[in-house]
Each structure stands twice: as C-alpha cells, then as structure tokens.
Amino acid sequence: MNLDDTSRCPVGPECESCGRTDELAVSTADTPAGVICMTVCDACELIATHPVLSPAEEATRVREHGAHVG
C-alpha cells in the first residue's frame, strides 16, 4: 500500500492551511498519528505549510486516508 497515493483522495473546497480557493491539490503529510491527506494550495505545498490538527483530528484523518488508499 502506497500511503503517498492521493489519486482517490477528495480535493476540498479550500486550502486547509490558508483558506485559499484556487490552485488546490491533495497532498500527504506525516503526523505523529500516521499519514494524512489534505487539500492545500500551490503556495502552501511549496513551503510545506500544514494545517494544525489536534491528536484526535489526526487519528480520524489517518483512518480516512487509509480508506481512500484502500
């Protein structure tokens, strides 16, 4: 299983880091809970800015990403 595969991850309506609504893509990030997918704009992806999540949110997102990649 390739956890960096985002081909089946949904693109959200805005960047989860800055709120921008254009030039969006799905990216992955390593968190203490595991690998998550997130929607980020080109600028935030370029400088590796990630949304701030609680441990509970990270755990939920890890499970969701696992469902996306199968």
mmCIF file of the N, C-alpha and C atoms, coordinates in Angstrom:
data_MODEL
# 
_entry.id   MODEL 
# 
loop_
_atom_site.group_PDB 
_atom_site.id 
_atom_site.type_symbol 
_atom_site.label_atom_id 
_atom_site.label_alt_id 
_atom_site.label_comp_id 
_atom_site.label_asym_id 
_atom_site.label_entity_id 
_atom_site.label_seq_id 
_atom_site.pdbx_PDB_ins_code 
_atom_site.Cartn_x 
_atom_site.Cartn_y 
_atom_site.Cartn_z 
_atom_site.occupancy 
_atom_site.B_iso_or_equiv 
_atom_site.pdbx_formal_charge 
_atom_site.auth_seq_id 
_atom_site.auth_comp_id 
_atom_site.auth_asym_id 
_atom_site.auth_atom_id 
_atom_site.pdbx_PDB_model_num 
ATOM 1   N N  . MET A 1 1  ? 0.835   -1.170 0.000  1.00 0.00 ? 1  MET A N  1 
ATOM 2   C CA . MET A 1 1  ? 0.000   0.000  0.000  1.00 0.00 ? 1  MET A CA 1 
ATOM 3   C C  . MET A 1 1  ? 0.889   1.246  0.000  1.00 0.00 ? 1  MET A C  1 
ATOM 4   N N  . ASN A 1 2  ? 0.639   2.120  -0.948 1.00 0.00 ? 2  ASN A N  1 
ATOM 5   C CA . ASN A 1 2  ? 1.397   3.370  -1.058 1.00 0.00 ? 2  ASN A CA 1 
ATOM 6   C C  . ASN A 1 2  ? 0.617   4.485  -0.373 1.00 0.00 ? 2  ASN A C  1 
ATOM 7   N N  . LEU A 1 3  ? 1.030   4.877  0.814  1.00 0.00 ? 3  LEU A N  1 
ATOM 8   C CA . LEU A 1 3  ? 0.308   5.894  1.572  1.00 0.00 ? 3  LEU A CA 1 
ATOM 9   C C  . LEU A 1 3  ? 0.448   7.293  0.998  1.00 0.00 ? 3  LEU A C  1 
ATOM 10  N N  . ASP A 1 4  ? 1.371   7.494  0.057  1.00 0.00 ? 4  ASP A N  1 
ATOM 11  C CA . ASP A 1 4  ? 1.510   8.796  -0.593 1.00 0.00 ? 4  ASP A CA 1 
ATOM 12  C C  . ASP A 1 4  ? 0.626   8.919  -1.833 1.00 0.00 ? 4  ASP A C  1 
ATOM 13  N N  . ASP A 1 5  ? -0.115  7.863  -2.176 1.00 0.00 ? 5  ASP A N  1 
ATOM 14  C CA . ASP A 1 5  ? -1.027  7.894  -3.326 1.00 0.00 ? 5  ASP A CA 1 
ATOM 15  C C  . ASP A 1 5  ? -2.249  8.728  -2.956 1.00 0.00 ? 5  ASP A C  1 
ATOM 16  N N  . THR A 1 6  ? -2.486  9.808  -3.683 1.00 0.00 ? 6  THR A N  1 
ATOM 17  C CA . THR A 1 6  ? -3.642  10.667 -3.421 1.00 0.00 ? 6  THR A CA 1 
ATOM 18  C C  . THR A 1 6  ? -4.667  10.620 -4.551 1.00 0.00 ? 6  THR A C  1 
ATOM 19  N N  . SER A 1 7  ? -4.528  9.668  -5.455 1.00 0.00 ? 7  SER A N  1 
ATOM 20  C CA . SER A 1 7  ? -5.400  9.636  -6.628 1.00 0.00 ? 7  SER A CA 1 
ATOM 21  C C  . SER A 1 7  ? -6.869  9.418  -6.271 1.00 0.00 ? 7  SER A C  1 
ATOM 22  N N  . ARG A 1 8  ? -7.165  8.825  -5.117 1.00 0.00 ? 8  ARG A N  1 
ATOM 23  C CA . ARG A 1 8  ? -8.560  8.600  -4.718 1.00 0.00 ? 8  ARG A CA 1 
ATOM 24  C C  . ARG A 1 8  ? -8.984  9.486  -3.548 1.00 0.00 ? 8  ARG A C  1 
ATOM 25  N N  . CYS A 1 9  ? -8.146  10.439 -3.191 1.00 0.00 ? 9  CYS A N  1 
ATOM 26  C CA . CYS A 1 9  ? -8.464  11.361 -2.092 1.00 0.00 ? 9  CYS A CA 1 
ATOM 27  C C  . CYS A 1 9  ? -9.235  12.560 -2.655 1.00 0.00 ? 9  CYS A C  1 
ATOM 28  N N  . PRO A 1 10 ? -10.294 12.976 -1.980 1.00 0.00 ? 10 PRO A N  1 
ATOM 29  C CA . PRO A 1 10 ? -11.076 14.111 -2.489 1.00 0.00 ? 10 PRO A CA 1 
ATOM 30  C C  . PRO A 1 10 ? -10.368 15.446 -2.280 1.00 0.00 ? 10 PRO A C  1 
ATOM 31  N N  . VAL A 1 11 ? -10.525 16.339 -3.254 1.00 0.00 ? 11 VAL A N  1 
ATOM 32  C CA . VAL A 1 11 ? -9.989  17.694 -3.138 1.00 0.00 ? 11 VAL A CA 1 
ATOM 33  C C  . VAL A 1 11 ? -11.063 18.542 -2.460 1.00 0.00 ? 11 VAL A C  1 
ATOM 34  N N  . GLY A 1 12 ? -10.696 19.188 -1.361 1.00 0.00 ? 12 GLY A N  1 
ATOM 35  C CA . GLY A 1 12 ? -11.633 20.036 -0.638 1.00 0.00 ? 12 GLY A CA 1 
ATOM 36  C C  . GLY A 1 12 ? -11.858 21.364 -1.342 1.00 0.00 ? 12 GLY A C  1 
ATOM 37  N N  . PRO A 1 13 ? -12.802 22.163 -0.834 1.00 0.00 ? 13 PRO A N  1 
ATOM 38  C CA . PRO A 1 13 ? -13.145 23.439 -1.475 1.00 0.00 ? 13 PRO A CA 1 
ATOM 39  C C  . PRO A 1 13 ? -12.155 24.561 -1.219 1.00 0.00 ? 13 PRO A C  1 
ATOM 40  N N  . GLU A 1 14 ? -11.259 24.378 -0.216 1.00 0.00 ? 14 GLU A N  1 
ATOM 41  C CA . GLU A 1 14 ? -10.278 25.420 0.089  1.00 0.00 ? 14 GLU A CA 1 
ATOM 42  C C  . GLU A 1 14 ? -9.037  24.798 0.710  1.00 0.00 ? 14 GLU A C  1 
ATOM 43  N N  . CYS A 1 15 ? -7.950  25.564 0.682  1.00 0.00 ? 15 CYS A N  1 
ATOM 44  C CA . CYS A 1 15 ? -6.697  25.132 1.288  1.00 0.00 ? 15 CYS A CA 1 
ATOM 45  C C  . CYS A 1 15 ? -6.915  25.001 2.790  1.00 0.00 ? 15 CYS A C  1 
ATOM 46  N N  . GLU A 1 16 ? -6.522  23.879 3.345  1.00 0.00 ? 16 GLU A N  1 
ATOM 47  C CA . GLU A 1 16 ? -6.714  23.636 4.773  1.00 0.00 ? 16 GLU A CA 1 
ATOM 48  C C  . GLU A 1 16 ? -5.727  24.423 5.628  1.00 0.00 ? 16 GLU A C  1 
ATOM 49  N N  . SER A 1 17 ? -4.720  24.999 5.014  1.00 0.00 ? 17 SER A N  1 
ATOM 50  C CA . SER A 1 17 ? -3.736  25.788 5.763  1.00 0.00 ? 17 SER A CA 1 
ATOM 51  C C  . SER A 1 17 ? -4.059  27.280 5.752  1.00 0.00 ? 17 SER A C  1 
ATOM 52  N N  . CYS A 1 18 ? -4.439  27.823 4.584  1.00 0.00 ? 18 CYS A N  1 
ATOM 53  C CA . CYS A 1 18 ? -4.614  29.278 4.484  1.00 0.00 ? 18 CYS A CA 1 
ATOM 54  C C  . CYS A 1 18 ? -6.004  29.708 4.029  1.00 0.00 ? 18 CYS A C  1 
ATOM 55  N N  . GLY A 1 19 ? -6.822  28.781 3.539  1.00 0.00 ? 19 GLY A N  1 
ATOM 56  C CA . GLY A 1 19 ? -8.168  29.124 3.115  1.00 0.00 ? 19 GLY A CA 1 
ATOM 57  C C  . GLY A 1 19 ? -8.315  29.531 1.662  1.00 0.00 ? 19 GLY A C  1 
ATOM 58  N N  . ARG A 1 20 ? -7.224  29.559 0.933  1.00 0.00 ? 20 ARG A N  1 
ATOM 59  C CA . ARG A 1 20 ? -7.267  29.928 -0.495 1.00 0.00 ? 20 ARG A CA 1 
ATOM 60  C C  . ARG A 1 20 ? -8.156  28.949 -1.251 1.00 0.00 ? 20 ARG A C  1 
ATOM 61  N N  . THR A 1 21 ? -8.827  29.425 -2.301 1.00 0.00 ? 21 THR A N  1 
ATOM 62  C CA . THR A 1 21 ? -9.772  28.576 -3.025 1.00 0.00 ? 21 THR A CA 1 
ATOM 63  C C  . THR A 1 21 ? -9.356  28.247 -4.455 1.00 0.00 ? 21 THR A C  1 
ATOM 64  N N  . ASP A 1 22 ? -8.149  28.613 -4.843 1.00 0.00 ? 22 ASP A N  1 
ATOM 65  C CA . ASP A 1 22 ? -7.698  28.268 -6.194 1.00 0.00 ? 22 ASP A CA 1 
ATOM 66  C C  . ASP A 1 22 ? -6.349  27.561 -6.130 1.00 0.00 ? 22 ASP A C  1 
ATOM 67  N N  . GLU A 1 23 ? -6.003  26.924 -7.240 1.00 0.00 ? 23 GLU A N  1 
ATOM 68  C CA . GLU A 1 23 ? -4.753  26.170 -7.364 1.00 0.00 ? 23 GLU A CA 1 
ATOM 69  C C  . GLU A 1 23 ? -4.619  25.130 -6.243 1.00 0.00 ? 23 GLU A C  1 
ATOM 70  N N  . LEU A 1 24 ? -5.663  24.325 -6.067 1.00 0.00 ? 24 LEU A N  1 
ATOM 71  C CA . LEU A 1 24 ? -5.708  23.326 -5.000 1.00 0.00 ? 24 LEU A CA 1 
ATOM 72  C C  . LEU A 1 24 ? -5.319  21.943 -5.487 1.00 0.00 ? 24 LEU A C  1 
ATOM 73  N N  . ALA A 1 25 ? -4.733  21.179 -4.602 1.00 0.00 ? 25 ALA A N  1 
ATOM 74  C CA . ALA A 1 25 ? -4.380  19.789 -4.875 1.00 0.00 ? 25 ALA A CA 1 
ATOM 75  C C  . ALA A 1 25 ? -4.353  19.046 -3.547 1.00 0.00 ? 25 ALA A C  1 
ATOM 76  N N  . VAL A 1 26 ? -4.385  17.724 -3.629 1.00 0.00 ? 26 VAL A N  1 
ATOM 77  C CA . VAL A 1 26 ? -4.286  16.907 -2.419 1.00 0.00 ? 26 VAL A CA 1 
ATOM 78  C C  . VAL A 1 26 ? -2.833  16.522 -2.215 1.00 0.00 ? 26 VAL A C  1 
ATOM 79  N N  . SER A 1 27 ? -2.388  16.637 -0.987 1.00 0.00 ? 27 SER A N  1 
ATOM 80  C CA . SER A 1 27 ? -1.029  16.290 -0.608 1.00 0.00 ? 27 SER A CA 1 
ATOM 81  C C  . SER A 1 27 ? -1.100  15.400 0.627  1.00 0.00 ? 27 SER A C  1 
ATOM 82  N N  . THR A 1 28 ? 0.007   14.746 0.938  1.00 0.00 ? 28 THR A N  1 
ATOM 83  C CA . THR A 1 28 ? 0.059   13.933 2.151  1.00 0.00 ? 28 THR A CA 1 
ATOM 84  C C  . THR A 1 28 ? 1.053   14.543 3.123  1.00 0.00 ? 28 THR A C  1 
ATOM 85  N N  . ALA A 1 29 ? 0.872   14.204 4.382  1.00 0.00 ? 29 ALA A N  1 
ATOM 86  C CA . ALA A 1 29 ? 1.794   14.664 5.420  1.00 0.00 ? 29 ALA A CA 1 
ATOM 87  C C  . ALA A 1 29 ? 1.930   13.578 6.468  1.00 0.00 ? 29 ALA A C  1 
ATOM 88  N N  . ASP A 1 30 ? 3.130   13.458 7.008  1.00 0.00 ? 30 ASP A N  1 
ATOM 89  C CA . ASP A 1 30 ? 3.368   12.544 8.124  1.00 0.00 ? 30 ASP A CA 1 
ATOM 90  C C  . ASP A 1 30 ? 3.023   13.279 9.413  1.00 0.00 ? 30 ASP A C  1 
ATOM 91  N N  . THR A 1 31 ? 2.220   12.638 10.247 1.00 0.00 ? 31 THR A N  1 
ATOM 92  C CA . THR A 1 31 ? 1.882   13.192 11.558 1.00 0.00 ? 31 THR A CA 1 
ATOM 93  C C  . THR A 1 31 ? 2.256   12.150 12.606 1.00 0.00 ? 31 THR A C  1 
ATOM 94  N N  . PRO A 1 32 ? 2.250   12.515 13.878 1.00 0.00 ? 32 PRO A N  1 
ATOM 95  C CA . PRO A 1 32 ? 2.522   11.512 14.912 1.00 0.00 ? 32 PRO A CA 1 
ATOM 96  C C  . PRO A 1 32 ? 1.546   10.324 14.873 1.00 0.00 ? 32 PRO A C  1 
ATOM 97  N N  . ALA A 1 33 ? 0.326   10.572 14.368 1.00 0.00 ? 33 ALA A N  1 
ATOM 98  C CA . ALA A 1 33 ? -0.674  9.502  14.290 1.00 0.00 ? 33 ALA A CA 1 
ATOM 99  C C  . ALA A 1 33 ? -0.525  8.646  13.037 1.00 0.00 ? 33 ALA A C  1 
ATOM 100 N N  . GLY A 1 34 ? 0.177   9.151  12.014 1.00 0.00 ? 34 GLY A N  1 
ATOM 101 C CA . GLY A 1 34 ? 0.330   8.437  10.748 1.00 0.00 ? 34 GLY A CA 1 
ATOM 102 C C  . GLY A 1 34 ? 0.225   9.396  9.575  1.00 0.00 ? 34 GLY A C  1 
ATOM 103 N N  . VAL A 1 35 ? 0.025   8.853  8.381  1.00 0.00 ? 35 VAL A N  1 
ATOM 104 C CA . VAL A 1 35 ? -0.034  9.662  7.160  1.00 0.00 ? 35 VAL A CA 1 
ATOM 105 C C  . VAL A 1 35 ? -1.469  10.136 6.938  1.00 0.00 ? 35 VAL A C  1 
ATOM 106 N N  . ILE A 1 36 ? -1.619  11.435 6.652  1.00 0.00 ? 36 ILE A N  1 
ATOM 107 C CA . ILE A 1 36 ? -2.928  12.006 6.340  1.00 0.00 ? 36 ILE A CA 1 
ATOM 108 C C  . ILE A 1 36 ? -2.887  12.620 4.952  1.00 0.00 ? 36 ILE A C  1 
ATOM 109 N N  . CYS A 1 37 ? -4.070  12.792 4.365  1.00 0.00 ? 37 CYS A N  1 
ATOM 110 C CA . CYS A 1 37 ? -4.179  13.568 3.133  1.00 0.00 ? 37 CYS A CA 1 
ATOM 111 C C  . CYS A 1 37 ? -4.872  14.876 3.476  1.00 0.00 ? 37 CYS A C  1 
ATOM 112 N N  . MET A 1 38 ? -4.560  15.899 2.708  1.00 0.00 ? 38 MET A N  1 
ATOM 113 C CA . MET A 1 38 ? -5.134  17.216 2.959  1.00 0.00 ? 38 MET A CA 1 
ATOM 114 C C  . MET A 1 38 ? -5.148  18.011 1.672  1.00 0.00 ? 38 MET A C  1 
ATOM 115 N N  . THR A 1 39 ? -6.082  18.945 1.584  1.00 0.00 ? 39 THR A N  1 
ATOM 116 C CA . THR A 1 39 ? -6.156  19.843 0.444  1.00 0.00 ? 39 THR A CA 1 
ATOM 117 C C  . THR A 1 39 ? -5.330  21.080 0.751  1.00 0.00 ? 39 THR A C  1 
ATOM 118 N N  . VAL A 1 40 ? -4.382  21.371 -0.127 1.00 0.00 ? 40 VAL A N  1 
ATOM 119 C CA . VAL A 1 40 ? -3.536  22.557 0.042  1.00 0.00 ? 40 VAL A CA 1 
ATOM 120 C C  . VAL A 1 40 ? -3.401  23.282 -1.292 1.00 0.00 ? 40 VAL A C  1 
ATOM 121 N N  . CYS A 1 41 ? -3.134  24.581 -1.204 1.00 0.00 ? 41 CYS A N  1 
ATOM 122 C CA . CYS A 1 41 ? -2.881  25.355 -2.424 1.00 0.00 ? 41 CYS A CA 1 
ATOM 123 C C  . CYS A 1 41 ? -1.416  25.187 -2.820 1.00 0.00 ? 41 CYS A C  1 
ATOM 124 N N  . ASP A 1 42 ? -1.101  25.628 -4.020 1.00 0.00 ? 42 ASP A N  1 
ATOM 125 C CA . ASP A 1 42 ? 0.277   25.512 -4.514 1.00 0.00 ? 42 ASP A CA 1 
ATOM 126 C C  . ASP A 1 42 ? 1.277   26.203 -3.593 1.00 0.00 ? 42 ASP A C  1 
ATOM 127 N N  . ALA A 1 43 ? 0.920   27.395 -3.096 1.00 0.00 ? 43 ALA A N  1 
ATOM 128 C CA . ALA A 1 43 ? 1.845   28.154 -2.254 1.00 0.00 ? 43 ALA A CA 1 
ATOM 129 C C  . ALA A 1 43 ? 2.136   27.421 -0.948 1.00 0.00 ? 43 ALA A C  1 
ATOM 130 N N  . CYS A 1 44 ? 1.102   26.893 -0.295 1.00 0.00 ? 44 CYS A N  1 
ATOM 131 C CA . CYS A 1 44 ? 1.313   26.189 0.970  1.00 0.00 ? 44 CYS A CA 1 
ATOM 132 C C  . CYS A 1 44 ? 2.056   24.871 0.760  1.00 0.00 ? 44 CYS A C  1 
ATOM 133 N N  . GLU A 1 45 ? 1.794   24.215 -0.363 1.00 0.00 ? 45 GLU A N  1 
ATOM 134 C CA . GLU A 1 45 ? 2.528   22.979 -0.654 1.00 0.00 ? 45 GLU A CA 1 
ATOM 135 C C  . GLU A 1 45 ? 4.012   23.286 -0.888 1.00 0.00 ? 45 GLU A C  1 
ATOM 136 N N  . LEU A 1 46 ? 4.285   24.368 -1.574 1.00 0.00 ? 46 LEU A N  1 
ATOM 137 C CA . LEU A 1 46 ? 5.668   24.746 -1.882 1.00 0.00 ? 46 LEU A CA 1 
ATOM 138 C C  . LEU A 1 46 ? 6.474   25.008 -0.607 1.00 0.00 ? 46 LEU A C  1 
ATOM 139 N N  . ILE A 1 47 ? 5.869   25.652 0.378  1.00 0.00 ? 47 ILE A N  1 
ATOM 140 C CA . ILE A 1 47 ? 6.600   25.951 1.607  1.00 0.00 ? 47 ILE A CA 1 
ATOM 141 C C  . ILE A 1 47 ? 6.280   24.945 2.725  1.00 0.00 ? 47 ILE A C  1 
ATOM 142 N N  . ALA A 1 48 ? 5.568   23.873 2.372  1.00 0.00 ? 48 ALA A N  1 
ATOM 143 C CA . ALA A 1 48 ? 5.261   22.771 3.298  1.00 0.00 ? 48 ALA A CA 1 
ATOM 144 C C  . ALA A 1 48 ? 4.515   23.242 4.546  1.00 0.00 ? 48 ALA A C  1 
ATOM 145 N N  . THR A 1 49 ? 3.507   24.102 4.343  1.00 0.00 ? 49 THR A N  1 
ATOM 146 C CA . THR A 1 49 ? 2.654   24.548 5.438  1.00 0.00 ? 49 THR A CA 1 
ATOM 147 C C  . THR A 1 49 ? 1.496   23.576 5.574  1.00 0.00 ? 49 THR A C  1 
ATOM 148 N N  . HIS A 1 50 ? 1.327   23.034 6.773  1.00 0.00 ? 50 HIS A N  1 
ATOM 149 C CA . HIS A 1 50 ? 0.267   22.065 7.023  1.00 0.00 ? 50 HIS A CA 1 
ATOM 150 C C  . HIS A 1 50 ? -0.729  22.626 8.022  1.00 0.00 ? 50 HIS A C  1 
ATOM 151 N N  . PRO A 1 51 ? -1.980  22.164 7.953  1.00 0.00 ? 51 PRO A N  1 
ATOM 152 C CA . PRO A 1 51 ? -2.961  22.624 8.937  1.00 0.00 ? 51 PRO A CA 1 
ATOM 153 C C  . PRO A 1 51 ? -2.610  22.110 10.334 1.00 0.00 ? 51 PRO A C  1 
ATOM 154 N N  . VAL A 1 52 ? -3.001  22.863 11.340 1.00 0.00 ? 52 VAL A N  1 
ATOM 155 C CA . VAL A 1 52 ? -2.783  22.447 12.726 1.00 0.00 ? 52 VAL A CA 1 
ATOM 156 C C  . VAL A 1 52 ? -3.985  21.598 13.151 1.00 0.00 ? 52 VAL A C  1 
ATOM 157 N N  . LEU A 1 53 ? -3.724  20.365 13.537 1.00 0.00 ? 53 LEU A N  1 
ATOM 158 C CA . LEU A 1 53 ? -4.783  19.436 13.921 1.00 0.00 ? 53 LEU A CA 1 
ATOM 159 C C  . LEU A 1 53 ? -4.535  18.910 15.334 1.00 0.00 ? 53 LEU A C  1 
ATOM 160 N N  . SER A 1 54 ? -5.608  18.641 16.039 1.00 0.00 ? 54 SER A N  1 
ATOM 161 C CA . SER A 1 54 ? -5.483  18.018 17.357 1.00 0.00 ? 54 SER A CA 1 
ATOM 162 C C  . SER A 1 54 ? -5.120  16.550 17.167 1.00 0.00 ? 54 SER A C  1 
ATOM 163 N N  . PRO A 1 55 ? -4.626  15.879 18.200 1.00 0.00 ? 55 PRO A N  1 
ATOM 164 C CA . PRO A 1 55 ? -4.342  14.437 18.081 1.00 0.00 ? 55 PRO A CA 1 
ATOM 165 C C  . PRO A 1 55 ? -5.568  13.628 17.652 1.00 0.00 ? 55 PRO A C  1 
ATOM 166 N N  . ALA A 1 56 ? -6.738  13.994 18.146 1.00 0.00 ? 56 ALA A N  1 
ATOM 167 C CA . ALA A 1 56 ? -7.959  13.276 17.755 1.00 0.00 ? 56 ALA A CA 1 
ATOM 168 C C  . ALA A 1 56 ? -8.271  13.497 16.274 1.00 0.00 ? 56 ALA A C  1 
ATOM 169 N N  . GLU A 1 57 ? -8.104  14.737 15.803 1.00 0.00 ? 57 GLU A N  1 
ATOM 170 C CA . GLU A 1 57 ? -8.323  15.022 14.379 1.00 0.00 ? 57 GLU A CA 1 
ATOM 171 C C  . GLU A 1 57 ? -7.316  14.266 13.520 1.00 0.00 ? 57 GLU A C  1 
ATOM 172 N N  . GLU A 1 58 ? -6.064  14.222 13.951 1.00 0.00 ? 58 GLU A N  1 
ATOM 173 C CA . GLU A 1 58 ? -5.051  13.479 13.198 1.00 0.00 ? 58 GLU A CA 1 
ATOM 174 C C  . GLU A 1 58 ? -5.434  12.013 13.085 1.00 0.00 ? 58 GLU A C  1 
ATOM 175 N N  . ALA A 1 59 ? -5.851  11.400 14.186 1.00 0.00 ? 59 ALA A N  1 
ATOM 176 C CA . ALA A 1 59 ? -6.227  9.981  14.167 1.00 0.00 ? 59 ALA A CA 1 
ATOM 177 C C  . ALA A 1 59 ? -7.394  9.737  13.213 1.00 0.00 ? 59 ALA A C  1 
ATOM 178 N N  . THR A 1 60 ? -8.374  10.630 13.235 1.00 0.00 ? 60 THR A N  1 
ATOM 179 C CA . THR A 1 60 ? -9.512  10.499 12.317 1.00 0.00 ? 60 THR A CA 1 
ATOM 180 C C  . THR A 1 60 ? -9.056  10.622 10.879 1.00 0.00 ? 60 THR A C  1 
ATOM 181 N N  . ARG A 1 61 ? -8.198  11.580 10.614 1.00 0.00 ? 61 ARG A N  1 
ATOM 182 C CA . ARG A 1 61 ? -7.714  11.800 9.251  1.00 0.00 ? 61 ARG A CA 1 
ATOM 183 C C  . ARG A 1 61 ? -6.855  10.639 8.759  1.00 0.00 ? 61 ARG A C  1 
ATOM 184 N N  . VAL A 1 62 ? -6.085  10.014 9.646  1.00 0.00 ? 62 VAL A N  1 
ATOM 185 C CA . VAL A 1 62 ? -5.296  8.834  9.270  1.00 0.00 ? 62 VAL A CA 1 
ATOM 186 C C  . VAL A 1 62 ? -6.236  7.714  8.826  1.00 0.00 ? 62 VAL A C  1 
ATOM 187 N N  . ARG A 1 63 ? -7.294  7.489  9.578  1.00 0.00 ? 63 ARG A N  1 
ATOM 188 C CA . ARG A 1 63 ? -8.273  6.446  9.207  1.00 0.00 ? 63 ARG A CA 1 
ATOM 189 C C  . ARG A 1 63 ? -8.938  6.775  7.872  1.00 0.00 ? 63 ARG A C  1 
ATOM 190 N N  . GLU A 1 64 ? -9.319  8.052  7.684  1.00 0.00 ? 64 GLU A N  1 
ATOM 191 C CA . GLU A 1 64 ? -9.954  8.457  6.421  1.00 0.00 ? 64 GLU A CA 1 
ATOM 192 C C  . GLU A 1 64 ? -9.001  8.248  5.240  1.00 0.00 ? 64 GLU A C  1 
ATOM 193 N N  . HIS A 1 65 ? -7.755  8.638  5.398  1.00 0.00 ? 65 HIS A N  1 
ATOM 194 C CA . HIS A 1 65 ? -6.787  8.464  4.308  1.00 0.00 ? 65 HIS A CA 1 
ATOM 195 C C  . HIS A 1 65 ? -6.582  6.977  4.017  1.00 0.00 ? 65 HIS A C  1 
ATOM 196 N N  . GLY A 1 66 ? -6.537  6.173  5.058  1.00 0.00 ? 66 GLY A N  1 
ATOM 197 C CA . GLY A 1 66 ? -6.416  4.723  4.847  1.00 0.00 ? 66 GLY A CA 1 
ATOM 198 C C  . GLY A 1 66 ? -7.563  4.175  4.023  1.00 0.00 ? 66 GLY A C  1 
ATOM 199 N N  . ALA A 1 67 ? -8.760  4.681  4.244  1.00 0.00 ? 67 ALA A N  1 
ATOM 200 C CA . ALA A 1 67 ? -9.922  4.253  3.438  1.00 0.00 ? 67 ALA A CA 1 
ATOM 201 C C  . ALA A 1 67 ? -9.778  4.689  1.987  1.00 0.00 ? 67 ALA A C  1 
ATOM 202 N N  . HIS A 1 68 ? -9.196  5.859  1.754  1.00 0.00 ? 68 HIS A N  1 
ATOM 203 C CA . HIS A 1 68 ? -9.007  6.348  0.383  1.00 0.00 ? 68 HIS A CA 1 
ATOM 204 C C  . HIS A 1 68 ? -8.038  5.455  -0.386 1.00 0.00 ? 68 HIS A C  1 
ATOM 205 N N  . VAL A 1 69 ? -6.945  5.076  0.252  1.00 0.00 ? 69 VAL A N  1 
ATOM 206 C CA . VAL A 1 69 ? -5.930  4.292  -0.463 1.00 0.00 ? 69 VAL A CA 1 
ATOM 207 C C  . VAL A 1 69 ? -6.260  2.805  -0.479 1.00 0.00 ? 69 VAL A C  1 
ATOM 208 N N  . GLY A 1 70 ? -7.219  2.406  0.309  1.00 0.00 ? 70 GLY A N  1 
ATOM 209 C CA . GLY A 1 70 ? -7.676  1.009  0.286  1.00 0.00 ? 70 GLY A CA 1 
ATOM 210 C C  . GLY A 1 70 ? -6.953  0.188  1.261  1.00 0.00 ? 70 GLY A C  1 
# 
